[in-house]
């Protein structure tokens, strides 16, 4: 039986033969360099006491991070998959044994709320193929901060501020409520589904972005990839839906969006219940296509102003209009009755 708070370890060891890499430099011949072909891996599982209203902070140098809400739990389950390497199996095993999963419960000086801080520490400098992936199951979490230099990031069912950054990997946020959201990837896709908050800022240097069903001011930028945005399909205005529609024209308010791609198409689906509203569209190399029975379209081939509802209803909202821009790709705006 596993004792609460003590990690359970499952180990996998991979043997490999010594590798020699030859590098040819001019006529100087072949220079050999030793890699670390021996691998050691293990899975460590532990439970951590849950404190009400706690935030989650996880940092890893090479691995994915996943934090999901499980309301049936009364504690936090932390699973760490750790990888080490060596020039011999003995060295790989030794390095694995000396990798420490650091778990600290403290008070966040910024918010004054409890914070669970999870990270990994290596015996000495981490080798390139070593790393650690984390998966946390929590009853709930108020605020989350995830950072990985190489790995995907996923959160589901959480609340509060969310700041997710990876240098290489996709970012996915689902069923999140409240606060401001920032998601950044230097190389990977970003996806938001069913999110409510104040603002959502999404930035990837290489990858597509998909946003569906978000109640927040939205700012999206990708240097190389398409953008797909589907606003909440509102059957009737009332409560937060009415506020969302009313703020469609107001910068930094729920409903407003700015979508920018340097290389890729942009597709937007909007409910007619957002009317009246104005969307400014521009593309340096591509077509602007719009569909919907309650729209007015004006402008040139590459610079369009799209009015949802009747033109006389839009007033002077063009200065704060939601905007779409792509330097190389088509733009499609569909208004759904």
N, C-alpha and C positions, 0 to 999 in steps of 0.2 A: 504494500500500500504506500502511495506517495504521501509523504509528510507535507502538510500545507506550508508554503513558503520556501520549500526546498526544490531545487531544479531537478527534473527528470532528464536524463541524458541518453540519447540514441546515437551511436557512433557508426560512421561508415569510413573505411580506409581504402584508398585507391592506390595500388602499386603501379609504377611505371618505370621503364628503363631510362637510364641517363640519356639526356638529349644533348647533342653537340650542334651548335649553329655555326655554319660557315659563312663568313662575310668576305666577299672578294673586293679588294681595294686596289684598283689599277692592276699592275703586274706583281704586286707584292705577295700574292698567294692567298691562302685561306687562314683566317684567324678564328679560333674556336672560343666560344663563351658558354659557360655553364648556366642552364636555366634551373628551375626548381620543379622537377617532374613528379615528385612524390606529393601526394595530397592526403589530407586528413579532414574529415568533416564530421560534425555532430549536431544534433538537435537538442536544445536545452529548453525545458518547459518549467515555468514556475508560476505560482499564484501570488498576487500582491493585494493587500487590503485596499478596498476602495473607499475613498473619502468623497463625501457629497460635494458637488460643484467643482470637481477637480479639472484642471487642464492637463493636456498631454503634450510632451515635447520629446521627440525622438531624433537622434542624429546618428548616421552611419556613413562610413567612407565608401563602401562598395557593396550595395545590396538594396533590395526593395523594402518598402515599409508599407504595412497595411494596418489600419485602425478601424474597427467596426464596432458598432453598438450592439449589445446583446442584453436587452432589458431583463432577461430571465436570470442573469448572473448577479451575484452579490459581491463578487470580488473581480479582480482583473487577471486575465490569463495572458502571460507573456511567453511567446515562442520565439526563440532565437536560433537561426540556422547559421552555424559558424564554419568558416573554411580557412584552412591553413595550408602552407606548402613548405617544402624543404628539399635540400639536395640529397637527403636520405629519408627513409620512412621514420627513423628515430627522430630526426630533426623536425619533420612535419608534425609528428605526434606531440613532441615537446612544445612546439609553438602553439599547437591547438590547446594544450592543457593550460597554457599561460595567457590565453585570451580571456579577458574579464568582461562580463556584462555588468555595466554600472547602472544601478537603479537607485534613484534618490527622490524621496518625497520631501518637498520643501514649500515655502510660501513664495509665490511669484511677486517680486518687488513691484512690478508694474501694475498688477491688478489687485494684489492683496489676497488673492484666492490660492487654494492649494494647487500644487503643480507636481506631476509625476514626470521626472526627467530620466530618460533612458538613452544610454550611449554604449559604445564599445571601446575597450582599451587593449592595445597590443603590447607584447613583451618589448619590442623595439619598433622601429619604423615598419609600417605595414607594407608587405610586398604586393606587387601589382595584381596578382591573382588571388589574394586573400580578401576576405570580406565577411559581412554579417548581414543577414536579412532578418527583419522583425515583423511579427504579426501579433497584434494586441486585440483582445476581445474585452470590451469594457461595458459596464452597465449603462454608462452615459459619460459624456465629456463636455465641458464648457471651455472651448478654446483648444486649438491644436496647432502645433508647429512641427513640421517634418522637413528634414534636410538629408539628401543623399547625393554623393558625388557621382554615383552610377547605379541607377535602379529606379523602378517605377514607384509611384506613390498613390495610395488609395485610401480614401476615407468614406465611411457610409454611416448615416444615421446619427451624426454628431450635431452639436450646437456651438454657437459662439464664433469668435474670430478664427479664421483659418489661414495659415501661411504655409504653403507647400513649395519646396524648391528642389529640383534635381538637375544635375548637369547633363544627364543622359538617361532618358526614360519617359514613359507616359505618365500623365497625372489624371486621376479620375476622382470626382467628387459627386456623391449621390445622396439624396434625401438629407440635405444639410439645412439647418435653420439658424438664422440670426447672425449679426456681426458683419464684418468686412472680410472678403475673400481675396487672397492673392495666390495665383498659381503660376509657376515659372518652370520652363524646361528649355535647356539649351539644345536638346535634340530629342523631340518626342511629341506625341499628340497630347491634347488636353480635352477633357470631356466633363461637362457639368450637366447633371440631370436632376430636376426637382430640387431646386435650391432657392431659399428665401433669405435675403439679407439686405444690407445697406448698399454696398458696392461690391462688384466682382471685377478684378483686374487679372486678365489672362494673357500670358506672353510666352511664345515659343519661337526659337530661332529656326526650327526645322520640324514642321509637322502640322497636321490639320487640327482644327478646333471645332468641337461640336457642343452646342449649348441648347438645352431643351427644357422648357418649363421653369424659367427663372424669374423671381420677383426681386429684382435688384438693378441698380444702375450698372450697365455692362460696358466694359472696355476690353476689346480683344485686339491683339496684334500678333501676326505670324509673318516671319520673313520668307517662309517657303512652305506654303500649304493652303488648302482651302478652308473656308469658314462656313459652317452651317448653323443658323440660329432659328429656332422655333419658339416664338413667344407663347406664353400660356394662352390656350384657346378658351376665351372667356364667354360662356353662353349668356350671361347676364351680369350687369354691373352691380356691385354691392360690396361693402366692406373693403378688404384689402385690394380686391380686383378693381374697384372704383378708383382707389388711390393710385394703383398701377397705371390705369388708363389716363388719369388726370395728369400724371407726372411724365407722360410719354415725351413731352416737349421740354422738360426742365432738366438741364444738365445736373448730374450727380444725384438724381432722384430715380426711384424705381420706375422702370419702363423705358428710360432713356438708354440708347446704346450707341457705341462708336466701334465700328468693325473695320480693321485695316489688314490687308494682305499685300506683301510685296510681289508674291508670285502664286496665284491660285484663284479659283472662282469663289464667289460669295453667294450663298443662297439664304434668303430670309423669308420666313412665313409669319405673317402677322394677322391677328383677328380684327375684323372690321369694328369690333367694339372699342378699339383704340381711337377711333375717329372722334374729333378731328385731330389730324397729326400730319407732320411733314417729315419726309426722309430725303436727305441730300445724298445723291449717288454720283461717284466719279470713277472712271477707269481710264488708264493711259493706253491700254491695249486690250480691248474686248468690248463686248456688247452689253447694253443694259436692257434687261427684259422685265416687264411688269405685267401682272395679271390680277384681275379683280374687278367687280362691277361697280365699286364705289371709289374709283380712283381718278385723279386728274394728273396728267404727266406733261411736263414742259421741259425745255432745254435742248441742248445739242445731243449728238450721238453719244459722246463720252461724259457729258455733264447733265444729269437729270435731276429734276425736283419732282418728287412723288407726293401727292397730297392724298391722304386717306380721308374719305368723307367728301365734303364739298369745298372747293377753293375758297369761297367766302368765309368758311368756318376757320380757316387756318390762321387768320390774323397776321401778326408779325412774328410768328413763331420760327421763321426760317433761321434766325440768328442762333437759336438754341436747338435746332432740329437734330434728330438722330442722324448719324452719318455712316455711309459705307464707302470704302475706297479700296481699290486694288490696282496695283501698277501693271499687272499682267494677268488678266483673266476676266471672265464675264461676271455680271451681277444679275441675279434673279430675285425679284421681290414679288411675293404672292400674298394677296390679301384674301383671307378666307371669311366668307359670310357666315 
